[in-house]
Amino acid sequence: MKNHCSDRARQMLAQEAARIIVEQGIQDYRIAKTKAAERLGMKDRGALPGNAEIELALSNHLTLFRRESHVDLLLIMRRAALAAMDMLSPFSSCLVGPVLRGTAAESSSVNLHVFADASEMVAFKLQENDVRYKAFEQRLKSRRDRLETFAAFRFMQGESTVEATVFPIDGVRQAPISPVDGKPMRRADKKAVLELLAD
């Protein structure tokens, strides 16, 4: 019986965390989980759901409560991703993250991985296209279970915020670890994004 209660508590927490992510625009699953636990009065850390459970609850929430608007949002964001990928095509750009997985909320960014000998090359390409950007650092977990820091650029493509993280050329062979399921991040090239849009 205790296990059943624990499973139910985790499910409730995951659903509340998903609601917080959508309504408050929080991107960090850990923060959303903590807020959900506080809101539901469940401080027992053992009952906190994993990120994969949050992702599933988020997907269910978007399908249940925002079906049509969510489909429209994904379409807009995937088109923005494609336009940004076209602009950054010399860098073998790939789509990753919530826009690819279909769990993007209004506050989500379009996440791209690009590959270059130097991040300055990406900056020059953005400048060449009169794109105003903000440079920042992105920390991602590598396969060896350690955090690495990468240069990244944030810019607008239409109405969507795009975050392009720059990897070395050989980084195309090894995707960083997904914070959702602990597996290498799924990456989609232009052809795969076109197929998503066709669906």
C-alpha positions in Angstrom: 0.0 0.0 0.0 2.9 2.4 0.8 4.3 1.9 -2.7 1.0 2.8 -4.2 0.8 5.9 -2.1 4.3 6.8 -3.0 3.6 6.3 -6.8 0.4 8.4 -6.5 2.4 11.2 -4.7 5.1 11.2 -7.4 2.4 11.4 -10.1 0.7 14.3 -8.4 4.0 16.1 -7.9 4.9 15.5 -11.6 1.5 16.9 -12.7 1.9 19.9 -10.5 5.4 20.5 -11.7 4.2 20.3 -15.3 1.5 22.9 -14.6 4.1 25.2 -13.0 6.4 24.8 -16.0 3.6 25.8 -18.4 2.0 28.6 -16.3 5.1 30.2 -14.8 7.6 29.6 -17.7 10.1 27.7 -15.5 12.6 25.8 -17.6 14.5 24.0 -14.8 12.7 20.8 -13.8 14.4 20.7 -10.4 13.0 24.1 -9.5 9.5 23.1 -10.8 9.6 19.9 -8.7 10.7 21.8 -5.5 7.9 24.4 -6.0 5.4 21.6 -6.6 6.4 19.8 -3.5 6.1 23.0 -1.4 2.7 23.8 -3.0 1.4 20.3 -2.2 3.0 20.1 1.2 5.1 17.1 0.2 8.6 17.8 1.5 9.6 14.1 1.5 12.5 14.1 -1.1 12.0 10.4 -1.7 8.7 11.1 -3.4 10.1 13.6 -5.9 9.5 12.3 -9.5 12.4 12.0 -12.0 12.8 14.3 -14.9 11.4 11.7 -17.3 8.2 11.6 -15.2 8.0 15.4 -15.4 8.4 15.3 -19.2 5.6 12.8 -19.5 3.3 14.8 -17.3 4.2 18.0 -19.3 3.4 16.2 -22.5 0.1 15.0 -21.1 -0.7 18.5 -19.7 -0.1 20.2 -23.0 -2.2 17.6 -24.9 -5.0 17.8 -22.4 -5.3 21.5 -21.8 -3.6 23.3 -24.7 -4.0 20.9 -27.6 -4.8 23.3 -30.5 -2.7 26.2 -29.2 0.2 23.9 -28.5 0.1 22.4 -32.0 0.2 26.0 -33.4 3.0 26.9 -31.0 5.1 23.9 -32.1 4.5 24.8 -35.7 5.7 28.4 -35.2 8.8 27.3 -33.2 9.8 24.5 -35.6 9.5 26.9 -38.6 11.7 29.4 -36.6 14.1 26.5 -36.0 14.2 25.7 -39.7 14.9 29.4 -40.7 17.7 29.7 -38.1 19.1 26.3 -39.2 19.1 27.6 -42.8 21.0 30.7 -41.8 23.5 28.7 -39.8 23.7 25.9 -42.4 27.5 26.2 -42.7 27.7 24.8 -39.1 25.6 21.6 -39.6 23.0 22.9 -37.2 20.7 20.5 -35.4 17.5 21.0 -33.4 17.4 19.6 -29.9 15.3 20.0 -26.7 11.6 20.7 -26.1 10.8 22.0 -29.6 12.1 18.7 -31.1 10.5 16.5 -28.4 7.1 18.3 -28.7 7.1 19.5 -25.0 7.9 23.2 -25.7 5.8 25.7 -23.7 5.4 29.4 -24.6 8.4 30.3 -22.5 10.7 27.7 -24.2 13.5 28.6 -26.5 14.4 26.9 -29.8 17.6 25.0 -29.0 20.2 24.4 -31.7 23.5 22.7 -31.7 26.0 24.1 -34.2 29.5 22.9 -35.0 32.4 25.2 -35.7 36.2 25.5 -35.3 35.6 28.7 -33.3 32.5 30.3 -31.8 33.5 33.6 -33.5 32.7 32.1 -36.9 29.0 31.7 -35.7 29.1 35.3 -34.4 30.3 36.6 -37.7 27.5 34.7 -39.5 24.9 36.2 -37.3 26.4 39.7 -37.9 26.5 39.1 -41.6 22.7 38.5 -41.5 22.1 41.6 -39.3 21.0 39.4 -36.4 21.3 41.0 -33.0 22.5 38.4 -30.5 23.6 38.0 -26.9 26.6 35.7 -26.2 26.4 33.5 -23.1 27.8 30.2 -21.8 25.9 27.0 -21.8 26.9 24.2 -19.3 26.1 20.7 -20.4 26.9 17.2 -19.1 29.3 15.2 -21.2 29.3 11.4 -21.4 32.0 11.1 -18.8 29.5 12.5 -16.3 31.2 15.9 -16.1 29.9 19.4 -16.9 31.5 21.2 -19.8 31.0 24.9 -20.8 30.3 25.9 -24.4 29.9 29.2 -26.1 26.3 30.0 -27.1 24.3 32.7 -28.8 20.7 33.9 -28.0 18.8 35.7 -30.8 15.3 36.2 -32.1 14.0 34.3 -35.2 10.6 35.7 -35.9 8.7 35.6 -32.6 10.8 32.8 -31.2 13.9 33.0 -29.0 16.7 30.8 -30.4 19.7 29.5 -28.4 22.5 28.1 -30.5 25.2 26.3 -28.6 28.6 25.9 -30.3 30.4 22.6 -30.3 33.8 21.7 -31.8 33.5 20.1 -35.3 34.0 16.6 -33.9 31.3 17.3 -31.3 28.8 16.1 -33.9 29.7 12.5 -33.1 28.9 12.8 -29.3 25.8 14.5 -28.1 25.8 15.8 -24.5 23.6 14.0 -21.9 19.9 14.9 -21.8 18.8 16.2 -18.3 15.5 14.5 -19.0 16.5 10.8 -19.4 20.3 10.7 -19.0 20.8 9.5 -22.5 22.6 11.3 -25.3 20.5 14.2 -26.6 18.5 13.5 -29.7 19.5 15.8 -32.5 17.5 16.5 -35.7 19.0 17.8 -38.9 17.2 20.0 -41.4 15.7 16.9 -43.2 14.3 15.6 -39.9 12.8 19.0 -39.0 11.2 19.2 -42.4 9.6 15.8 -41.8 8.3 17.0 -38.4 6.7 20.0 -40.1 5.2 17.7 -42.8 3.5 15.7 -40.1 
